[in-house]
């Protein structure tokens, strides 16, 4: 190789390096631009508020309690007529 060829290769490498640095600075995000604002929420606590007494009281129905039919309407299922 001649000296002119080596100088041309070095010049092309420097130009391509400069172009790639310029493009990468525009393409990739810098740490300063990566900052994003988010909504801050309150932490979850174990404290419970008082429940509404209209719905949760001593006289309300307990859905976890087993219920049984007491046989008040026995003729409904014992009839043969349809």
C-alpha positions in Angstrom: 0.0 0.0 0.0 1.1 3.5 -0.7 1.1 6.3 1.8 -1.8 7.9 0.1 -3.9 4.8 0.5 -3.1 4.6 4.2 -3.9 8.3 4.7 -7.2 7.8 2.8 -8.2 4.9 5.0 -7.3 6.8 8.2 -9.3 9.8 6.9 -12.3 7.7 6.1 -12.2 6.0 9.5 -12.1 9.4 11.3 -15.0 10.8 9.2 -17.1 7.7 9.7 -16.3 7.8 13.5 -17.4 11.4 13.6 -20.6 10.7 11.7 -21.4 7.7 14.0 -20.8 9.7 17.2 -23.2 12.4 15.9 -25.9 10.0 14.9 -25.7 8.0 18.1 -25.9 11.2 20.2 -29.2 12.0 18.4 -30.5 8.5 18.3 -29.8 7.3 21.9 -31.1 9.1 25.0 -28.8 10.7 27.4 -29.2 10.2 31.2 -30.5 13.7 31.5 -33.3 13.0 29.1 -34.2 9.7 30.8 -35.8 11.4 33.8 -39.5 10.8 34.0 -42.0 12.2 36.5 -44.3 9.6 38.1 -47.3 9.9 40.4 -46.5 9.3 44.1 -49.1 7.3 46.0 -49.7 6.9 49.7 -48.3 3.7 51.3 -50.6 0.9 52.2 -51.4 0.8 55.9 -52.8 -1.9 58.1 -55.3 0.4 59.8 -59.0 -0.1 59.0 -61.6 2.5 59.0 -64.9 2.0 60.7 -67.4 0.2 58.5 -70.8 1.6 57.7 -73.2 0.5 60.4 -76.1 0.4 57.9 -74.6 -2.7 56.2 -72.4 -4.2 58.8 -74.4 -4.6 62.0 -75.3 -7.3 64.4 -78.8 -7.9 62.8 -77.5 -8.2 59.2 -77.5 -11.4 57.3 -74.4 -13.5 57.5 -73.7 -15.0 54.1 -71.1 -17.5 55.5 -73.6 -19.1 57.9 -75.2 -22.4 56.7 -78.9 -22.1 56.0 -81.4 -25.0 55.9 -84.9 -25.1 54.5 -87.2 -25.7 57.4 -89.9 -27.5 55.4 -92.4 -24.6 55.2 -93.6 -25.4 51.7 -93.4 -29.2 51.4 -96.2 -29.6 48.8 -94.3 -27.7 46.1 -92.0 -30.6 45.2 -94.2 -33.4 46.2 -97.0 -32.8 43.7 -97.3 -34.9 40.6 -99.2 -32.4 38.4 -97.2 -30.3 36.1 
